[in-house]
């Protein structure tokens, strides 16, 4: 295996490492669950005579949030795809189901059971649990307005960690004069540069839903720095081809 192939493989390995680091870091910061549908049920006690009226209030608030009835029962769906949400998990567009169930508890009394769960497995909780709780609080009237839940951009964190790795590897290769592995730098840095730019685009489109602009900017600058430093050293100190 020649040095250029080793450099390419090193770069790809560092790309994977930065992505894994971003996932773990985001998960530690949010303190959320792994591999879960994040199902939660809340109880809303009420008088039996007010069941139909309260159901109407629930449905009205669900419609404000974009939930639509699924079939003829009391199941309501929210969610859909959006390109700018890639890597950011915009919670309102993540598919989820709200189920309303009413049952008698004692003469003249009833309870409404509201269950909200994500239809797809949430591998890493990047704020989905907080959004679920905010929806339940709003629909049940505990809050007058829907609480804003911002999702941390996974791409922004990925770009930051990858940029740090790119600068570290670039410095190590320059100091050790192992420039035969230089291909690892553009492989990693260009990838993280793209991730940072896409994160900035996503955040600019949905600034109230996605956070992490500072991380994305830092990741872009670090990636650019790694590319320029490595290229400068190669041009200045190694005018001949590297084999």
Secondary structure, 3 states (H helix, E strand, C coil): CCHHHHHHHHHHHHHHHHHHHHHHHHHHHHCCCEEECCCEEEEEEEEHHHHHHHHHHHHHHHHHCCCEECCCCCEEEECCCCHHHCCCCCHHHCCEEEEEEEEEEECCEEEEEEEEEECCCEEECCCHHHHHHHHHHHHCCCCCCCCCCCEECHHHHHHHHHHHHHHHHHHHHHHHCCHHHCHHHHHHHHHHHHHHHHHHHHHHHCCCCEECHHHHHHHHHHHHHHHHHHHHHHHHHCCCCCC
